[in-house]
Amino acid sequence: MKNKDKFLEAQKYIPGGVNSPVRAFGSVGSDPLIIDKGEREFIYDIDGNEYIDYVLSWGPLIFGHCDKDIENAVINTAKKGLSFGAPCLLETELAKLVLSKFPHLDKIRFVSSGTEATMSAIRLARGYSKKDGIIKFEGCYHGHSDGLLVKAGSGATTFGYSSSLGVPNDIVKNTHLAKYNDLNSVEECFKNADIGVIIVEPIAGNMGLVPGSDEFLNGLRKICDEKGAVLIFDEVMSGFRASATGSYGLNKIKADIVTFGKVIGGGMPCAAYAGKGEIMNLISPLGGVYQAGTLSGNPVAMAAGLASLNKIYADENLFINLENKSKFITQAMQEAAKENGIPLQTDVRGSMWGFFFNENPVTNYTQALKSDTDRFAKFHFEMLKRGIYLAPSQFETCFVCEPLSQASLDKTAQAIKESFKALWVIKVKR
């Protein structure tokens, strides 16, 4: 098989054979597929096998692979130049489109990755609040910048310490950890440190799909107002995925700064952070908060983003249809789980869906970690055998795309039924 041989070859030249760790399939105990091409809801590996894709490049491809409108926008723009390192009209056009949908956001700055967006947003928020302390939440991922690679110490109010080699503890000493969906843990952090920033995924996607409750998110807004702290919503994943305006479309909670990524680039490397004018005006060249990027706002990424967002806003029924597809899948999972006596939790937010092999509902990272990862690995294997490509980790979110057909949904439901039956057989053999 070409897949196995080519992955072995990749490991000789690329650390782990991959350019992002989760792609290595380590948490499911197998080797990754080497992808040759994609079309609509399908991807094809180098052995010619077809799979229904629920990863979709980890979220960006809301219109599936090789969408003609996005593809044509990229091709036509690329013919005029890939990058200028200078202003282009497409930057302003995309900025106007995004800001027109968020009444609480006045200005936006484009960057090239979600990590870059959150890193820059935190620097800006610190510059505005004039306080070094930040709060992040256990299980929320905001990219791989040094100050955010932390794990819990002896309690939520302790200083964070590095969860990666190469990150000095001095770098993360101002990062405090709180428990997701728990306002009391946030209040404790404020009692023990000079906090100027809270960053949170309003719909967490990197501990599996775990939405923040309205009570929790409104509480964060109130605490920031009372304490003079800046509230950042990291919507790199949920922006333009949970709804046409991300979490804002569901709860109308106004963060001071919002980070965007994935869908905003239509499959090209693109992200952004946006906020109130008085905050955004602190960014260089207007203010003293420095941030720059050679490929930021490059015309090809801007064109892809415009094509993607214009398609989203042209279809008022898009997210109704996407949510129905997500619910079709999770309902099939619930039915199969009940039939085979397997504990399962599911959730849906628009085009995002997730599941845990867990006895109890999951509202935070501690609860997520109690999920049965061995069972997940077996389920992932069984689904892959049947042509269904899922994220290779219990602690990731799945996505649907607009071209996903009823035939593919029916095939997915059948694969779910057969895979849960296989899990039941494995359980009995134990």
C-alpha positions as CSV (number, residue, x, y, z in Angstrom):
1,M,0.0,0.0,0.0
2,K,1.3,3.4,-1.0
3,N,-0.1,5.1,2.1
4,K,2.1,3.2,4.6
5,D,5.2,3.4,2.4
6,K,4.9,7.1,1.7
7,F,4.3,7.9,5.4
8,L,7.4,6.0,6.3
9,E,9.3,8.0,3.7
10,A,7.9,11.3,5.0
11,Q,9.2,10.5,8.5
12,K,12.7,10.5,7.2
13,Y,12.4,14.2,6.2
14,I,9.6,15.7,8.3
15,P,9.5,15.3,12.1
16,G,6.9,12.6,12.8
17,G,6.1,12.7,9.1
18,V,3.6,15.5,9.6
19,N,3.5,19.3,9.7
20,S,0.9,19.4,12.5
21,P,0.9,16.8,15.3
22,V,-2.7,15.5,15.3
23,R,-2.3,14.5,11.6
24,A,0.0,11.7,12.7
25,F,-3.0,9.6,14.0
26,G,-1.1,8.9,17.2
27,S,-4.1,9.1,19.4
28,V,-6.0,6.4,17.4
29,G,-2.9,4.2,17.1
30,S,-2.7,4.0,13.3
31,D,-1.0,5.6,10.4
32,P,-2.5,8.6,8.6
33,L,-3.8,8.6,5.1
34,I,-1.8,10.5,2.5
35,I,-4.4,12.6,0.6
36,D,-4.2,13.0,-3.1
37,K,-7.3,15.1,-3.9
38,G,-10.7,16.3,-2.7
39,E,-14.0,16.9,-4.4
40,R,-17.2,18.1,-2.8
41,E,-17.6,16.1,0.5
42,F,-15.0,13.5,-0.5
43,I,-11.3,13.1,-0.2
44,Y,-9.2,10.4,-2.0
45,D,-6.0,8.9,-0.7
46,I,-3.0,8.0,-2.9
47,D,-4.3,4.4,-3.0
48,G,-7.4,5.7,-4.7
49,N,-9.8,5.1,-1.8
50,E,-12.7,7.4,-1.3
51,Y,-13.8,8.8,2.0
52,I,-16.6,11.1,3.2
53,D,-14.7,13.9,4.8
54,Y,-15.9,15.3,8.2
55,V,-12.6,17.0,9.0
56,L,-12.7,19.4,6.0
57,S,-9.2,20.8,6.6
58,W,-10.2,21.2,10.3
59,G,-13.0,23.5,9.4
60,P,-12.3,26.0,6.6
61,L,-14.1,24.1,3.8
62,I,-17.7,24.9,4.6
63,F,-18.4,24.5,0.8
64,G,-16.4,21.3,0.5
65,H,-13.4,20.6,-1.6
66,C,-12.8,22.4,-4.9
67,D,-15.8,24.7,-4.7
68,K,-15.9,26.3,-8.1
69,D,-16.7,29.9,-6.9
70,I,-13.8,29.9,-4.4
71,E,-11.5,28.1,-6.9
72,N,-12.2,30.6,-9.7
73,A,-11.6,33.5,-7.3
74,V,-8.2,32.1,-6.3
75,I,-7.2,31.3,-9.9
76,N,-8.3,34.7,-11.3
77,T,-6.5,36.6,-8.5
78,A,-3.4,34.5,-8.7
79,K,-3.0,35.4,-12.3
80,K,-2.5,39.0,-11.2
81,G,0.0,38.2,-8.6
82,L,0.3,36.0,-5.5
83,S,1.5,38.7,-3.0
84,F,2.6,42.3,-3.1
85,G,3.5,43.2,0.5
86,A,1.5,46.3,-0.2
87,P,-2.2,47.3,0.2
88,C,-4.7,45.9,-2.2
89,L,-8.4,46.6,-2.7
90,L,-9.5,43.1,-1.7
91,E,-8.3,43.7,1.9
92,T,-10.7,46.6,2.3
93,E,-13.5,44.7,0.6
94,L,-13.2,41.7,3.0
95,A,-12.8,44.0,6.0
96,K,-16.1,45.8,5.1
97,L,-17.9,42.6,4.6
98,V,-16.9,41.1,8.0
99,L,-17.5,44.2,10.0
100,S,-20.9,44.8,8.4
101,K,-22.1,41.6,10.1
102,F,-20.8,42.5,13.6
103,P,-22.1,45.8,14.9
104,H,-19.8,45.8,18.0
105,L,-16.6,45.5,15.9
106,D,-15.2,48.6,14.3
107,K,-11.9,47.6,12.7
108,I,-10.1,44.4,11.6
109,R,-6.5,43.4,11.0
110,F,-5.7,40.4,8.8
111,V,-3.0,37.9,9.5
112,S,-2.0,34.4,8.2
113,S,-3.0,31.9,10.9
114,G,-5.2,31.4,14.0
115,T,-2.2,31.3,16.2
116,E,-1.0,34.7,14.9
117,A,-4.5,36.2,15.4
118,T,-4.8,35.1,19.1
119,M,-1.2,36.0,19.9
120,S,-1.7,39.5,18.4
121,A,-5.1,39.9,20.1
122,I,-3.6,39.2,23.5
123,R,-0.7,41.6,22.9
124,L,-3.2,44.3,21.9
125,A,-5.5,43.6,24.9
126,R,-2.6,43.8,27.3
127,G,-1.5,47.1,25.7
128,Y,-5.0,48.4,26.2
129,S,-5.6,47.2,29.7
130,K,-2.0,47.9,30.8
131,K,-2.1,44.7,32.8
132,D,0.0,41.6,32.2
133,G,-2.2,38.9,33.7
134,I,-4.4,36.8,31.4
135,I,-6.9,34.1,32.0
136,K,-7.4,31.1,29.7
137,F,-9.5,28.0,30.3
138,E,-8.4,24.4,30.7
139,G,-9.0,22.6,27.4
140,C,-9.3,25.7,25.2
141,Y,-6.6,25.9,22.5
142,H,-5.6,29.3,21.2
143,G,-2.7,28.4,19.0
144,H,0.9,27.5,19.8
145,S,2.3,30.8,20.9
146,D,4.5,30.5,24.0
147,G,2.3,32.3,26.5
148,L,-0.7,30.1,25.8
149,L,1.1,26.7,26.0
150,V,0.2,26.1,29.7
151,K,-1.4,23.4,31.8
152,A,-2.9,23.5,35.2
153,G,-0.8,23.5,38.3
154,S,-2.2,22.6,41.8
155,G,-5.3,24.7,41.3
156,A,-7.0,27.1,39.0
157,T,-5.5,30.1,40.7
158,T,-1.9,29.0,40.5
159,F,0.5,30.3,37.9
160,G,0.5,28.2,34.8
161,Y,3.5,26.3,33.8
162,S,4.7,25.3,30.4
163,S,3.2,22.3,28.6
164,S,5.9,22.4,25.9
165,L,9.7,22.0,26.0
166,G,11.4,25.2,24.9
167,V,8.9,27.5,26.7
168,P,10.4,29.1,29.8
169,N,8.2,29.2,32.8
170,D,8.8,32.9,33.0
171,I,6.9,33.3,29.8
172,V,3.8,31.7,31.1
173,K,3.9,33.0,34.7
174,N,1.2,35.6,33.9
175,T,-1.1,33.0,32.3
176,H,-3.7,31.8,34.8
177,L,-6.0,28.8,34.3
178,A,-9.7,28.7,35.1
179,K,-12.3,26.0,34.5
180,Y,-14.5,26.2,31.5
181,N,-18.2,27.0,32.3
182,D,-17.2,27.9,35.9
183,L,-17.4,31.5,36.9
184,N,-16.2,30.9,40.4
185,S,-12.8,29.8,39.1
186,V,-12.6,33.0,37.1
187,E,-13.4,35.1,40.2
188,E,-10.6,33.2,42.1
189,C,-8.1,34.1,39.5
190,F,-8.9,37.8,39.8
191,K,-8.5,37.6,43.6
192,N,-4.9,36.3,43.2
193,A,-3.6,38.3,40.2
194,D,-3.7,41.5,38.3
195,I,-5.8,40.3,35.3
196,G,-6.2,42.5,32.2
197,V,-7.4,39.9,29.7
198,I,-9.7,36.9,29.4
199,I,-9.5,34.8,26.3
200,V,-12.0,32.0,25.7
201,E,-13.5,29.9,22.9
202,P,-17.2,30.7,23.3
203,I,-17.8,27.4,21.6
204,A,-14.8,25.2,22.5
205,G,-13.7,22.9,19.7
206,N,-10.3,21.6,20.9
207,M,-11.5,19.5,23.8
208,G,-14.2,18.1,21.6
209,L,-17.3,20.2,21.0
210,V,-18.1,21.9,24.3
211,P,-20.2,25.1,24.1
212,G,-20.0,27.7,26.7
213,S,-23.3,28.3,28.4
214,D,-25.0,31.7,28.0
215,E,-24.7,32.2,31.8
216,F,-21.0,31.5,31.6
217,L,-20.3,33.8,28.7
218,N,-22.5,36.6,30.0
219,G,-20.8,36.3,33.3
220,L,-17.4,36.7,31.7
221,R,-18.7,39.9,30.0
222,K,-19.9,41.2,33.3
223,I,-16.7,40.4,35.1
224,C,-14.6,42.1,32.5
225,D,-16.8,45.2,32.6
226,E,-16.4,45.3,36.4
227,K,-12.7,44.6,36.5
228,G,-11.6,46.7,33.6
229,A,-10.4,43.6,31.6
230,V,-10.6,43.0,27.9
231,L,-12.7,40.0,26.8
232,I,-11.4,38.1,23.7
233,F,-13.6,35.5,22.0
234,D,-11.5,33.1,20.0
235,E,-13.7,32.2,17.1
236,V,-11.0,30.9,14.8
237,M,-13.0,27.6,14.7
238,S,-16.6,28.7,15.5
239,G,-16.6,31.9,13.5
240,F,-18.8,31.4,10.3
241,R,-19.2,27.8,11.4
242,A,-21.6,27.8,14.4
243,S,-23.7,30.4,12.6
244,A,-23.1,33.0,9.9
245,T,-21.7,35.2,12.6
246,G,-20.3,32.5,14.9
247,S,-21.3,32.6,18.6
248,Y,-22.6,36.1,18.2
249,G,-25.4,34.9,16.0
250,L,-26.5,32.5,18.8
251,N,-26.2,34.7,21.9
252,K,-25.5,38.3,20.9
253,I,-22.8,38.6,23.5
254,K,-20.3,41.3,22.5
255,A,-16.6,40.6,23.1
256,D,-14.1,43.4,23.0
257,I,-11.9,41.6,20.5
258,V,-12.8,38.6,18.3
259,T,-10.4,36.3,16.4
260,F,-11.3,34.7,13.2
261,G,-9.7,32.0,11.0
262,K,-10.4,28.9,8.9
263,V,-13.6,29.8,7.0
264,I,-12.5,33.4,6.7
265,G,-9.8,32.2,4.3
266,G,-11.9,29.8,2.3
267,G,-9.1,27.2,2.5
268,M,-6.2,29.6,2.1
269,P,-3.9,30.6,5.0
270,C,-5.8,33.6,6.5
271,A,-7.0,34.8,9.9
272,A,-7.9,38.0,11.6
273,Y,-8.7,39.9,14.8
274,A,-11.3,42.6,15.1
275,G,-12.4,44.9,17.9
276,K,-13.6,48.2,19.1
277,G,-12.1,51.2,17.5
278,E,-10.5,52.6,20.7
279,I,-8.7,49.2,21.1
280,M,-7.8,48.6,17.5
281,N,-6.3,52.1,17.1
282,L,-3.5,51.0,19.4
283,I,-2.1,48.8,16.7
284,S,0.9,50.1,14.8
285,P,1.2,52.3,12.8
286,L,-1.5,54.2,14.7
287,G,-0.4,53.1,18.2
288,G,2.3,51.5,20.2
289,V,1.3,47.8,19.8
290,Y,3.5,46.3,17.1
291,Q,2.3,43.5,14.8
292,A,3.3,42.8,11.2
293,G,3.2,40.1,8.6
294,T,4.7,39.8,5.1
295,L,1.8,37.8,3.7
296,S,-0.9,39.4,5.8
297,G,-3.8,40.5,3.6
298,N,-2.3,38.9,0.5
299,P,-4.7,39.1,-2.5
300,V,-5.2,35.4,-3.0
301,A,-6.3,34.7,0.5
302,M,-8.5,37.8,0.5
303,A,-10.2,36.6,-2.7
304,A,-10.8,33.2,-1.3
305,G,-12.2,34.6,1.9
306,L,-14.5,37.0,0.0
307,A,-15.8,34.2,-2.2
308,S,-16.4,32.0,0.9
309,L,-18.2,34.6,3.0
310,N,-20.2,36.0,0.1
311,K,-21.6,32.5,-0.5
312,I,-22.4,32.2,3.2
313,Y,-24.4,35.4,3.2
314,A,-26.1,34.8,-0.1
315,D,-28.0,31.7,1.3
316,E,-30.2,32.5,4.3
317,N,-31.1,28.8,4.7
318,L,-27.5,27.6,4.7
319,F,-27.1,27.1,8.4
320,I,-30.5,25.6,8.8
321,N,-29.5,23.0,6.3
322,L,-26.0,22.5,7.7
323,E,-27.4,22.0,11.2
324,N,-30.0,19.5,10.0
325,K,-27.1,17.5,8.5
326,S,-25.2,17.7,11.7
327,K,-28.2,16.5,13.7
328,F,-28.9,13.7,11.3
329,I,-25.4,12.3,12.1
330,T,-25.6,12.7,15.9
331,Q,-29.1,11.2,16.0
332,A,-27.8,8.2,14.1
333,M,-25.0,7.9,16.7
334,Q,-27.4,8.2,19.6
335,E,-29.7,5.5,18.2
336,A,-26.7,3.2,17.5
337,A,-25.3,3.8,21.0
338,K,-28.6,3.1,22.7
339,E,-29.1,-0.1,20.7
340,N,-25.7,-1.4,21.7
341,G,-25.7,-0.1,25.3
342,I,-22.7,2.2,24.8
343,P,-22.5,5.5,26.7
344,L,-22.4,8.5,24.4
345,Q,-22.8,12.3,24.6
346,T,-23.4,14.4,21.4
347,D,-23.8,18.1,20.6
348,V,-24.3,20.3,17.6
349,R,-23.7,24.0,16.8
350,G,-24.6,24.8,13.3
351,S,-22.2,23.0,11.0
352,M,-20.1,21.8,14.0
353,W,-20.8,18.4,15.7
354,G,-19.1,16.4,18.3
355,F,-19.4,13.3,20.5
356,F,-17.8,11.8,23.6
357,F,-17.8,8.1,24.7
358,N,-18.8,9.3,28.2
359,E,-21.4,8.3,30.8
360,N,-22.1,12.0,31.6
361,P,-22.6,15.3,29.8
362,V,-19.3,17.2,29.1
363,T,-19.1,20.8,30.1
364,N,-15.4,21.2,30.8
365,Y,-12.0,19.7,30.2
366,T,-11.9,17.5,33.3
367,Q,-15.1,15.8,32.3
368,A,-13.9,15.5,28.7
369,L,-10.8,13.6,29.9
370,K,-13.1,11.0,31.5
371,S,-14.2,9.9,28.0
372,D,-13.2,6.4,26.7
373,T,-10.4,7.1,24.3
374,D,-9.8,3.4,23.6
375,R,-13.3,3.0,22.4
376,F,-13.0,6.2,20.3
377,A,-9.9,4.8,18.6
378,K,-11.7,1.5,17.8
379,F,-14.7,3.5,16.5
380,H,-12.4,5.7,14.4
381,F,-10.8,2.6,12.9
382,E,-14.2,1.0,12.1
383,M,-15.5,4.1,10.5
384,L,-12.4,4.6,8.4
385,K,-12.8,1.0,7.1
386,R,-16.2,2.0,5.9
387,G,-15.1,5.1,4.1
388,I,-15.8,7.7,6.7
389,Y,-13.0,10.2,7.6
390,L,-13.3,11.6,11.1
391,A,-10.9,13.7,13.2
392,P,-8.3,11.2,14.7
393,S,-8.8,12.3,18.3
394,Q,-11.6,12.2,20.8
395,F,-10.8,15.8,21.6
396,E,-11.6,17.4,18.3
397,T,-14.7,18.7,16.6
398,C,-16.2,17.4,13.3
399,F,-17.8,19.5,10.6
400,V,-20.3,19.1,7.7
401,C,-20.1,21.0,4.4
402,E,-22.8,22.4,2.1
403,P,-22.4,19.8,-0.7
404,L,-22.8,16.8,1.7
405,S,-25.5,14.8,0.0
406,Q,-28.3,12.7,1.5
407,A,-26.7,9.6,0.0
408,S,-23.5,10.4,1.8
409,L,-25.4,11.0,5.0
410,D,-27.2,7.6,4.6
411,K,-23.9,5.9,4.0
412,T,-22.5,7.6,7.2
413,A,-25.5,6.5,9.2
414,Q,-25.1,2.9,8.0
415,A,-21.4,3.0,8.8
416,I,-22.2,4.3,12.3
417,K,-24.7,1.4,12.9
418,E,-22.1,-1.2,11.8
419,S,-19.3,0.4,13.7
420,F,-21.3,0.6,17.0
421,K,-22.2,-3.1,16.5
422,A,-18.5,-3.9,16.1
423,L,-17.8,-1.9,19.4
424,W,-20.5,-4.0,21.1
425,V,-18.9,-7.3,19.9
426,I,-15.5,-6.0,21.2
427,K,-17.1,-5.2,24.6
428,V,-18.7,-8.7,24.8
429,K,-15.4,-10.4,24.0
430,R,-13.7,-8.5,26.9
